[in-house]
Amino acid sequence: MIRKIVDYQKLNEDILNLLVEKFPDGYDEGDIISFRNAKNEIIETVEVKTDDVTYLVKVGVKLIKAMEDFGDDEDLDEGTDESDINVDGLHEDD
C-alpha cells in the first residue's frame, strides 16, 4: 500500500470526508503518529486509508479548523443569527 504525507492545505474533499468520518469528535493523542522528516523536524500526523493509499495528514490547529468548517457551508448561506454571536467579555460604552 502506498503511504502519502499530506498537508491539510492540499486535502481534497474525499480525504477531508474520510477524516471527518474517522474522527467525528476530533482526534486525540492516541491517534497521532509522530516521526522525523529529512530535515530532522518532528512531524505529527493522523492516518486515514482508502483502498490503495494510506494518507498521513499533518495535524495542527489549522487542520482542526478545516475539519470543523467542513460541511458548515450551508450555515453560511443562511446568514448569521444574533444568537450565534459571542458577546462574552464585551463591554458596552457608557
KAMORA-V938619 format. One line per field, one symbol per residue. burial: + if it has 24 or more other C-alpha atoms within 12 Angstrom, else -. A space follows every 10 residues. Layout:
burial=???
This chain:
burial=----++-+-- +---++-+++ ------+--- ---------- ---++++++- ----+++++- --++-++--+ ---------- ---------- ----
